[in-house]
Amino acid sequence: MALILCGVIWVMLATLTALLPMRRQMVPGLVLLASAPVLIAWGFHEAGAVIGLAFLLAFGSMFRRPLIYFTRKALGLPVVDPRRGS
């Protein structure tokens, strides 16, 4: 029960963070980004693959832009600076 509650709280905090202006999203976004792997691993360990994959998909959905940015940067592909828009 605690696992699902923590997952729901994480999603709600991520949604609230997305509503903030871009310049104020950095700190809460980094906290959410750092806590996500712990929550995903906890989901896989405690509840099995279905819940773990649900958490992983929620993470990918919420952080799709940063994941795309860092993947492109790691592969040496051109990236758009999100702060400047170009």
Z-matrix of the N, CA and C atoms (Angstrom, degrees):
N
C 1 1.450
C 2 1.533 1 111.15
N 3 1.328 2 116.42 1 -39.86
C 4 1.466 3 120.02 2 179.73
C 5 1.520 4 110.96 3 -64.06
N 6 1.334 5 116.60 4 -34.73
C 7 1.457 6 121.08 5 -179.99
C 8 1.527 7 110.97 6 -62.41
N 9 1.309 8 116.70 7 -48.54
C 10 1.466 9 120.76 8 -179.51
C 11 1.524 10 110.30 9 -65.09
N 12 1.315 11 117.36 10 -40.76
C 13 1.458 12 121.31 11 178.23
C 14 1.536 13 110.40 12 -60.71
N 15 1.312 14 116.76 13 -45.55
C 16 1.475 15 119.88 14 178.16
C 17 1.522 16 110.97 15 -63.21
N 18 1.324 17 117.12 16 -38.94
C 19 1.463 18 120.63 17 177.29
C 20 1.520 19 112.27 18 -63.10
N 21 1.311 20 116.31 19 -43.63
C 22 1.473 21 120.47 20 178.94
C 23 1.528 22 110.32 21 -65.58
N 24 1.327 23 117.24 22 -41.93
C 25 1.466 24 120.32 23 177.88
C 26 1.518 25 110.55 24 -62.22
N 27 1.341 26 117.42 25 -41.30
C 28 1.468 27 121.26 26 179.17
C 29 1.537 28 110.17 27 -60.68
N 30 1.328 29 116.73 28 -44.98
C 31 1.470 30 120.22 29 -179.12
C 32 1.529 31 110.29 30 -65.26
N 33 1.316 32 117.65 31 -41.08
C 34 1.467 33 120.33 32 179.41
C 35 1.530 34 111.09 33 -65.26
N 36 1.334 35 116.94 34 -42.01
C 37 1.463 36 119.89 35 177.14
C 38 1.534 37 111.27 36 -64.72
N 39 1.317 38 116.65 37 -38.29
C 40 1.466 39 119.89 38 177.46
C 41 1.530 40 110.93 39 -64.45
N 42 1.316 41 116.33 40 -39.19
C 43 1.467 42 120.41 41 178.13
C 44 1.523 43 110.83 42 -65.74
N 45 1.323 44 116.75 43 -43.60
C 46 1.466 45 120.08 44 177.99
C 47 1.530 46 111.30 45 -64.55
N 48 1.310 47 116.65 46 -37.67
C 49 1.464 48 120.55 47 177.86
C 50 1.523 49 110.50 48 -63.72
N 51 1.319 50 116.82 49 -38.97
C 52 1.463 51 120.40 50 179.37
C 53 1.523 52 111.95 51 -64.62
N 54 1.321 53 117.44 52 -24.51
C 55 1.464 54 120.80 53 179.71
C 56 1.525 55 112.67 54 -79.61
N 57 1.320 56 116.75 55 -14.41
C 58 1.471 57 120.64 56 179.42
C 59 1.526 58 110.52 57 -72.80
N 60 1.334 59 117.34 58 157.04
C 61 1.464 60 119.48 59 172.15
C 62 1.532 61 109.76 60 -60.62
N 63 1.322 62 116.93 61 150.54
C 64 1.458 63 121.85 62 -174.64
C 65 1.533 64 112.57 63 -52.85
N 66 1.314 65 118.05 64 -41.11
C 67 1.470 66 120.10 65 -176.54
C 68 1.520 67 112.26 66 -68.15
N 69 1.327 68 118.52 67 -18.77
C 70 1.466 69 121.92 68 -179.74
C 71 1.530 70 112.59 69 -101.26
N 72 1.310 71 118.09 70 1.69
C 73 1.455 72 121.73 71 -178.57
C 74 1.528 73 113.26 72 -84.22
N 75 1.327 74 118.79 73 -17.60
C 76 1.457 75 121.69 74 -170.13
C 77 1.533 76 113.13 75 -60.68
N 78 1.319 77 118.31 76 -55.32
C 79 1.469 78 120.75 77 -175.03
C 80 1.532 79 111.97 78 -64.55
N 81 1.344 80 119.24 79 -52.69
C 82 1.472 81 116.90 80 179.01
C 83 1.533 82 112.36 81 -64.61
N 84 1.324 83 116.27 82 -32.42
C 85 1.468 84 119.25 83 177.96
C 86 1.516 85 111.95 84 -65.11
N 87 1.327 86 117.43 85 -39.72
C 88 1.462 87 120.57 86 178.04
C 89 1.528 88 111.47 87 -67.52
N 90 1.324 89 116.87 88 -36.69
C 91 1.473 90 120.10 89 176.63
C 92 1.533 91 109.60 90 -64.38
N 93 1.311 92 116.85 91 -44.32
C 94 1.462 93 120.34 92 178.07
C 95 1.527 94 110.90 93 -64.50
N 96 1.317 95 116.46 94 -40.69
C 97 1.460 96 121.21 95 179.42
C 98 1.524 97 110.83 96 -63.47
N 99 1.326 98 117.69 97 -40.35
C 100 1.465 99 121.73 98 179.96
C 101 1.530 100 112.20 99 -71.57
N 102 1.323 101 117.01 100 -32.91
C 103 1.462 102 119.60 101 -178.04
C 104 1.529 103 112.77 102 -83.16
N 105 1.304 104 118.00 103 -18.20
C 106 1.461 105 121.26 104 -176.50
C 107 1.528 106 113.76 105 -60.82
N 108 1.340 107 120.41 106 -48.38
C 109 1.473 108 118.40 107 -179.69
C 110 1.535 109 113.45 108 -60.17
N 111 1.330 110 116.76 109 -34.47
C 112 1.464 111 120.17 110 177.76
C 113 1.529 112 109.61 111 -65.71
N 114 1.314 113 116.62 112 -45.13
C 115 1.459 114 121.00 113 -179.33
C 116 1.530 115 110.91 114 -66.20
N 117 1.318 116 117.91 115 -40.17
C 118 1.462 117 121.67 116 179.43
C 119 1.528 118 109.94 117 -65.51
N 120 1.332 119 116.90 118 -45.72
C 121 1.468 120 120.06 119 178.86
C 122 1.523 121 110.98 120 -62.66
N 123 1.327 122 116.42 121 -40.73
C 124 1.467 123 121.22 122 177.19
C 125 1.530 124 109.90 123 -60.83
N 126 1.335 125 116.53 124 -41.32
C 127 1.462 126 120.36 125 179.01
C 128 1.516 127 112.12 126 -62.82
N 129 1.327 128 117.05 127 -44.45
C 130 1.462 129 120.23 128 177.86
C 131 1.527 130 110.94 129 -64.06
N 132 1.317 131 117.24 130 -42.53
C 133 1.459 132 121.20 131 -176.17
C 134 1.530 133 112.57 132 -69.97
N 135 1.311 134 117.15 133 -46.66
C 136 1.465 135 120.72 134 -173.68
C 137 1.526 136 113.90 135 -84.19
N 138 1.319 137 117.25 136 -38.02
C 139 1.462 138 118.93 137 -170.42
C 140 1.524 139 114.00 138 -115.73
N 141 1.314 140 117.45 139 -7.45
C 142 1.455 141 119.54 140 177.47
C 143 1.515 142 113.36 141 98.04
N 144 1.315 143 114.13 142 -173.92
C 145 1.456 144 121.79 143 -171.61
C 146 1.531 145 113.30 144 -67.45
N 147 1.305 146 117.80 145 -36.94
C 148 1.469 147 119.92 146 -175.79
C 149 1.530 148 110.76 147 -64.29
N 150 1.321 149 117.40 148 -49.41
C 151 1.464 150 120.91 149 179.80
C 152 1.526 151 109.81 150 -68.57
N 153 1.322 152 117.22 151 -41.40
C 154 1.464 153 120.66 152 178.03
C 155 1.520 154 111.76 153 -59.31
N 156 1.330 155 117.16 154 -43.20
C 157 1.470 156 120.50 155 177.39
C 158 1.522 157 111.54 156 -67.82
N 159 1.330 158 116.99 157 -35.61
C 160 1.467 159 119.59 158 176.60
C 161 1.525 160 110.42 159 -62.52
N 162 1.329 161 116.61 160 -42.69
C 163 1.462 162 120.56 161 176.98
C 164 1.525 163 110.52 162 -64.07
N 165 1.327 164 116.75 163 -41.96
C 166 1.467 165 120.96 164 179.85
C 167 1.526 166 111.01 165 -63.43
N 168 1.315 167 117.14 166 -41.48
C 169 1.469 168 120.73 167 177.91
C 170 1.526 169 111.38 168 -67.00
N 171 1.326 170 117.22 169 -39.18
C 172 1.471 171 120.11 170 176.99
C 173 1.522 172 110.28 171 -62.76
N 174 1.319 173 116.73 172 -42.56
C 175 1.465 174 121.23 173 177.56
C 176 1.521 175 110.52 174 -61.46
N 177 1.313 176 117.12 175 -47.44
C 178 1.465 177 120.92 176 179.54
C 179 1.512 178 112.72 177 -62.16
N 180 1.313 179 116.49 178 -35.91
C 181 1.455 180 120.84 179 178.35
C 182 1.521 181 111.84 180 -68.90
N 183 1.329 182 116.64 181 -44.13
C 184 1.467 183 120.89 182 -177.74
C 185 1.528 184 112.56 183 -71.72
N 186 1.322 185 116.85 184 -33.06
C 187 1.464 186 120.93 185 -174.29
C 188 1.525 187 111.91 186 -114.18
N 189 1.334 188 117.93 187 31.62
C 190 1.460 189 119.93 188 -176.22
C 191 1.524 190 112.40 189 -63.64
N 192 1.308 191 118.69 190 -41.56
C 193 1.472 192 120.69 191 -179.52
C 194 1.525 193 112.50 192 -65.03
N 195 1.348 194 119.15 193 -49.77
C 196 1.467 195 117.78 194 176.87
C 197 1.531 196 112.43 195 -62.19
N 198 1.338 197 117.39 196 -36.04
C 199 1.461 198 119.56 197 178.67
C 200 1.523 199 111.14 198 -64.80
N 201 1.324 200 117.20 199 -41.64
C 202 1.463 201 121.03 200 177.12
C 203 1.523 202 110.15 201 -64.45
N 204 1.331 203 117.01 202 -43.90
C 205 1.463 204 121.90 203 -179.64
C 206 1.523 205 111.00 204 -59.18
N 207 1.342 206 116.77 205 -52.36
C 208 1.458 207 120.17 206 -176.44
C 209 1.528 208 112.19 207 -69.75
N 210 1.328 209 117.78 208 -31.81
C 211 1.462 210 120.30 209 176.16
C 212 1.522 211 110.26 210 -66.10
N 213 1.330 212 117.10 211 -45.74
C 214 1.469 213 120.58 212 178.98
C 215 1.525 214 110.71 213 -63.46
N 216 1.325 215 116.48 214 -40.32
C 217 1.456 216 120.87 215 179.71
C 218 1.535 217 110.84 216 -64.48
N 219 1.342 218 116.29 217 -42.24
C 220 1.461 219 121.00 218 179.74
C 221 1.527 220 111.95 219 -66.28
N 222 1.330 221 117.11 220 -32.07
C 223 1.462 222 121.03 221 179.77
C 224 1.525 223 112.85 222 -85.72
N 225 1.330 224 116.88 223 -2.39
C 226 1.460 225 120.50 224 179.04
C 227 1.515 226 113.48 225 79.21
N 228 1.300 227 118.34 226 16.71
C 229 1.455 228 122.62 227 178.49
C 230 1.521 229 109.56 228 -85.71
N 231 1.331 230 117.71 229 157.26
C 232 1.480 231 119.01 230 179.19
C 233 1.530 232 110.66 231 -63.97
N 234 1.323 233 115.01 232 140.96
C 235 1.461 234 120.86 233 -179.63
C 236 1.526 235 109.47 234 -125.31
N 237 1.325 236 115.21 235 154.87
C 238 1.460 237 121.75 236 176.76
C 239 1.521 238 106.96 237 -101.01
N 240 1.313 239 116.86 238 127.75
C 241 1.458 240 121.01 239 177.17
C 242 1.521 241 108.27 240 -69.96
N 243 1.348 242 118.86 241 116.47
C 244 1.462 243 120.41 242 -175.99
C 245 1.516 244 113.81 243 -65.23
N 246 1.334 245 117.33 244 -21.89
C 247 1.461 246 120.07 245 179.95
C 248 1.521 247 111.89 246 -78.80
N 249 1.312 248 117.43 247 -25.61
C 250 1.456 249 120.69 248 -177.62
C 251 1.521 250 113.13 249 -106.90
N 252 1.310 251 116.58 250 -24.04
C 253 1.462 252 120.01 251 -179.54
C 254 1.509 253 113.66 252 80.09
N 255 1.335 254 117.81 253 10.92
C 256 1.478 255 119.54 254 178.25
C 257 1.496 256 110.00 255 -144.41
